[in-house]
Amino acid sequence: MPHIVLLGDSTFDNAAYTDGGPDVVTQLRGQLPDGWRASLAAVDGAQAADVAAQLAGLDASATHLVLSVGGNDALLASGLLDEPVYSSADALRLIGATVREFEAHYREAVATCLARRLPLAVCTIYHGNFPDPDYRERAIVALTAINDAIVRTACAHGLDVIDLRAVCDLPQDYANPIEPSSIGGAKIARAIAGVATGAAAPSARLFGA
């Protein structure tokens, strides 16, 4: 029996933010064909370095893994968005250092997932729904660099990527600036189901060496 396990953070573990509505894993179960299962190993607040602990308790029946992590890593580094700098070069160095640290943890998380020898799909970090347009613009620039690390890691291993920037693209997809609502969760669940079952046609294809 196919069994999808969701790993990562509150992008999947969003029950606390849905105001009583269904969370991502509940909606995913409703999107899957008969005979498929879905379970939640993701934990609200988790960072890339926490994925190994989630995998330690992985159900032996798991057949597919989906990983969405990095938002909390970015959140903890968000102070750089207000860091005073003397030049654009300084700003780029700050972003670069943050991305290097994140990428090291993210590549370890992906390697730990791949060690289970199960199909793995990964998600980018959505842009969120920040009310301040200026802050949102700065956040998008920084997140683009972090998402590049995610996409490059996925490309290196030939992994499917669910681009949550394209999935959660409307204000109603968010319960607050950084958590998916039930509306957004339904869209995330639909994307996961399509990728896992092979029903979704890719909107883009990325080729590496």
Secondary structure, 3 states (H helix, E strand, C coil): CCEEEEEECCCCCCHHHCCCCCCHHHHHHHHCCCCCEEEECCCCCCCHHHHHHHHHCCCCCCCEEEEECCHHHHHHCHHHHHCCCCCHHHHHHHHHHHHHHHHHHHHHHHHHHHCCCCCEEEECCCCCCCCCHHHHHHHHHHHHHHHHHHHHHHHHHCCEEECHHHHCCCHHHECCCCCECHHHHHHHHHHHHHHHHCCCCCCCCCCCC
